[in-house]
Amino acid sequence: MIGKRKPYVSVLVIVLLILGTIWAGFPVLWMLSNSFKGNAEMFANPPALITKNFSFTAYGKIFANPEQVRFFINSYVISAIVVVLTLFIGIMAAYAFSRFSFRGKGVINTVIVAVQAVPPITLLIPYLSLIVTLKIFNTYGALVLTYLVFTLPYCILMVTGYLNTMPKDLDEAVMIDGGSRWTALWRILIPSAIPGLVSVGMYTFMQSWNEYLFALTLTKTNDMRTVPVGINLLMGQHAYEWNQMMAMSVLGSLPILVLFLFFQKYFIAGMTAGAVKS
């Protein structure tokens, strides 16, 4: 009986996977198709998935508009800074948690985990007040400092778990040979932790790149705003530039897609890297 059921189970799984792929992929295909349509064609009835008047007009308008180009520059700069700072600070903190015992370690760990459970929207008003008080409103610093608060806890937890899988004998062997802990960290442990660090870096980049609420609240001029806010600005008072919104969404999705294509193997390996302690 079990042998007879296996083929049917396999077929059912394949059918469900195909349906799931269609369900998840259709919105992406629809977005891509609409980005090559004229704005008037967006309202055609019945709607057409494949346009007859294939055009790059929407993309041309985006690249010809300095404000919209600036949105992408801002997103790249902010996301890159957040990734670098998150990894550097996170690695330092994770090494301390993994290799040392100190007073208050448990409390700090609890606070780090607790921060992950706080809904970001509840911190919006306090952060706005803090940013205004520090006089960094409408600057890169405002968004970088804010994003660090949300990305650092995850980085510290993940990298700590990864370093815990590496024996402390490695550190001791380096120091016996005349090296320092700094040497052990950056020349031995970090190269071995590349999959975990890539996974954390990709998560951090995605969080920074896709964030909308704080990017809208902590900035006031278009020269400081990011891609998600820029897409929203295409919704005018009297008309929506739907084809430009779709084109900008496609361009905004490309960095994440490229990251997954180039670092997929590291990302998959890093997701479970610190799950089991050896």
N, C-alpha and C positions, 0 to 999 in steps of 0.2 A: 504493500500500500504506500509506504513512504517513497519507494523508488518511482511509483507511478505519479505521485504528486509533485515531485521535484520539477519536472519540466513545466508544469502549469504555474508553479510558484515563480519560476524564472521568467516566464512570459509575463506574468502579472507585474513583477518588479520592473521589467523593461518598459511595459506600457505606462506604468506610473511615473517612471523616470522621464519618459518622452513627454507625457502630459505636463509634468512639473517643469521641464525645460521650456516648453511652449508657453506655459503660464508666466514663467519668470522672464523669458526672453522677448515676448511680444511687446511689452511696453518700451523696451530698449530699441527694438526694430521700428516701432511706431515713432519714437523720438527721432531716430536717425532719418527715417523717411520724411518726416515733416520739416526737418531742417533744410531739405532741398526743395521745398515748395515755396510758392509765393504766398504772401499773407492772405490774399483773397481765396486761394485754393484750399486753405485750411478749413474753410466753412462749406466746402462742396458737399452736396447731398445726392447720393450716398458718398461717404468718405472713401477715398482710394488709398490703399496701402502704398502702392507704387505710383509715383507721380508721372504724368505724361510730359510735364514741362520742367525737366530736371534743371536745377539752377543753383549756383553758388552765391546767389545774391545776398542771402542772410549772412553767410560767412564773410563776404566782402565788406558788408556794412560794419561788422564787428571789428575787423582788422583796420578799417578806415576810421574808426572812432577812437581817438586817443584815450577817452575816459574808460572805454571797455577794455582796451589793451592794458590800461593801468590796473584794472581789477585783477587781471591775471598776474601781472608783475607783483602786486601786493600779496596775493595768495602764495606765490612761489617763495617770495622773500620771507614772509612770516612763517610758513610751514617749514622751510629749511632751517631757520633759526631755532624754532621750537624743537625740531628733531635733534639737532646738534646739542642743544642745551639739555634736553631731556635725557639723551643717551649718556652724556658726560656726567651730569649730576647723578643720574640713576645708577650708573656703574659705580661711582664712588660710594654712594649710600648702600648699594647692594653688597659691595665688598665688605663694608663695615658690618652689616647685619650677618653676612655669611661667615666671616672669619673671626669676629670678636664678640666677647660677652661684656656688656657694660650695663650700668644702672639705668633703668628706664627703657630698656630695649623692648620689653613686652608691651609697654604702654605706647611707645612710638609705633610699633607694628599695628597695634589696635587702631590708632588714629589713622594710619595710612589706609587700612582696610575700610574704616568708617567713612573716609572721604569719598571712596568709590561708591558708597551707597547713598550719598546726598544728591538729590536731583539738582542739576545745574541751575534750573530756573529759580530755585529758592535763594540762590546766591547773587542773582542779578543786581538787585538794588544795593546790597552791601558792597559789591564789587564796583558798581558805578560810583558810589560815594568815595570809596578808597582811591579809585583812579583819578577822580576829580581833585581829591585832597593832595595826591602826589603830583598833580599838575602834569600828567602824561595823557590826558584825555585826547583822543583823536591822533594817536601816535602808534607806531609799531610796538613800542614798549608796552602799551596798555594791553594789546592782544597777546603778545608773547608771554607776559607775566600771567595773564589769565589762563591761557591754554596750558601753561606749565603746571598749574594747580591740578588740572584734570588728567594730564598725561603722565606726570611723575609717579603717582602712586602705582599705576599699572606697571610702569617700567621697573620700579624698585622691586615689586613683588615677583615679576617674571624673571628678572636677572638674578635676584637672590635665589629663587628656586633652581635656576640653571647652575649657579656657582656652587650650590649645595651638593650637586651631583659630582663635583670634582673634588677629589681628596685633598686634604690640607697638606699631605706629604709633598705635593708639587711646590707649594710655597716654601716649605722647609728645605727642600732640595735646592731651590734657587738661592736661598739665604746661606746655606752651607757652602755653596760655590762662590760666595762673595757678593751675590746680588742683593737687592732690597725688595721689600714688598711691592714697591712701585714697579720694579722690573718683573716680578712674578705676575703681577696683575696684567700689565700691558703686553708682555712678550710671551706669556704662557697661557694664562686663563682667557684673556679676551680673544686671541685667535681661535681658541677652541670653542668659544661661545658665539661665533659668528652667526649660526642659524637663529639662535635666540635673539640676538641683537637686531638682525634683519627683520625678524617678526615684530619686535617692539617698535623699530623704526618705521615700518610700514603702517602699523596701527596708529602711531603718533602722527604721521603725515596725513593719514585719512581723517583723523579727528580734527586736525587743524585746518585742512583743506575744505572740509564739508561744513564746518561750524557756521551757523547763521545768526543765532540770537545775540551773542556777545559782539560779533562783528558789526551788527546793526546798531546796538546800543552804545558801544564804546567809541564809535566814530560818527562824525557829522558831515564830512566833506567827501565827495566822490573820489578824490585823489588818495584817500586812505582806505577805501572800502574794498572788499574782497569779492570773489566770483559769485558765491551764493547771494550776497546782497545785490550785486550787479544784475543777476538774473531777475530778482524781484523788482528792480527799478524799471525793467522793461514793461511792467504792467502800468500803463498810463491811466490818467483820469478818464479819458474818453475812448481809448483804444489799447488793445494788447498786441504787442509785436510777437505773435506766437512763433513765427518761423525763426526769428532771432533768438527767442528764448530757447527753442529746441537746439539751434546751432550752438549757442553758448553752453547749453547743458552737455552737448556732445563733446565740445572742447574741454569742458570742466571735468568730464569723466575720463579723458585720455590719460592724464598722469597716473591715476589709480590703476588703469588697465595696463599701462606700460610697466609699472612697478610689479604687478602680479606676473606679467609675462616673463620678466627678467629674473625675478627673485622668488618664483613660485616654490621651487624645491626647498629653499631656505625657510620660507614662510611656513610651509607644512611641517618641516622638521622642527621649527622653533615653537610651534603651537603646543607641542607635548614634551618639549625638551626638559622642562623642570618638573614634570609630573611625578617622576619616580626618583627617589634618592637612592644612589648606590652606596 
